[in-house]
Amino acid sequence: MELPLLGGGSGPTVLLCAATAFEARLLARSVGLAPGQRPEPHPGPRVVLVCVGVGATRLPVLPPPGVPSSLSALLGVGLCGGLAPAAAPGTVVVATAVQEAGGGSRPCHPGWAALSRRAAAGAGVPVLAGPVLWSPRLLLVPEEKASAAATGAVAVDMESGPLLRLAAGRGLPFASIRAVLDGPGDRLPAALPGLLGPDGEVGGGRLLALALRRPVQALTLVALAGRGRRALGALGKVLETVLAEPEP
């Protein structure tokens, strides 16, 4: 799948930023951007979908090349880790603010947050609104997540901090709408950080090598990928409604 993908409605242009191609592929169809897809016209925004890498290490030029109009908002989408007890896998998390790992907090756009919560309720998808913690690294074990939860954040991700700063620097509204991959009590495989490529993908060769050395961790990763697909499916239902409505 070649990115960026462009499509959507007849309104102003909104930039969706996913960390990995895995997330972008699974969300593209929900927002009317899958190759060959011809969604019905609607009054929602035009949509541009890009990948920014794990930790937002590949922030896009704004506007991205090939985008014919200026941007009206930037949305961070994809997966996150749950910190609050209610942040179970598959729950959609709508950020009210982004907390920096070293302290400090910036609010997210309240209109986009309210629209996202309504969309989740209408789709029957569990939704949790609250501050999201930006972390420069994956939180792998429940003890790390418990420490992060003490900040008051309901979830954690690795991209919202840089994305919010990018949006703020351009005067753009920012929202973070994500789905929980791992809950506060879940333990991620210790090998996961070393398996991720520059695009955030776990290559087949790396996974095979892990299966030969540590088969239990490899099986856990396969199960985690299935959970990610289901979580992104729930998020896609929400984004489908959000992006079919006029901009808040």
HELIX and SHEET records of a PDB file:
HELIX    1   1 ALA A   21  ALA A   28  1                                   8    
HELIX    2   2 PRO A  110  ALA A  123  1                                  14    
HELIX    3   3 PRO A  142  ALA A  149  1                                   8    
HELIX    4   4 SER A  160  GLY A  169  1                                  10    
HELIX    5   5 LEU A  192  LEU A  195  1                                   4    
HELIX    6   6 GLY A  204  ARG A  213  1                                  10    
HELIX    7   7 PRO A  215  VAL A  242  1                                  28    
SHEET    1   A 8 LEU A   5  GLY A   8  0                                        
SHEET    2   A 8 PRO A  45  CYS A  51 -1                                        
SHEET    3   A 8 GLY A  11  ALA A  18  1                                        
SHEET    4   A 8 LEU A  71  GLY A  82  1                                        
SHEET    5   A 8 ALA A 155  ASP A 157 -1                                        
SHEET    6   A 8 VAL A 127  TRP A 134  1                                        
SHEET    7   A 8 VAL A  92  GLN A  99  1                                        
SHEET    8   A 8 SER A 105  PRO A 107 -1                                        
SHEET    1   B 5 LEU A   5  GLY A   8  0                                        
SHEET    2   B 5 PRO A  45  CYS A  51 -1                                        
SHEET    3   B 5 GLY A  11  ALA A  18  1                                        
SHEET    4   B 5 LEU A  71  GLY A  82  1                                        
SHEET    5   B 5 PHE A 174  ASP A 182  1                                        
END                                                                             
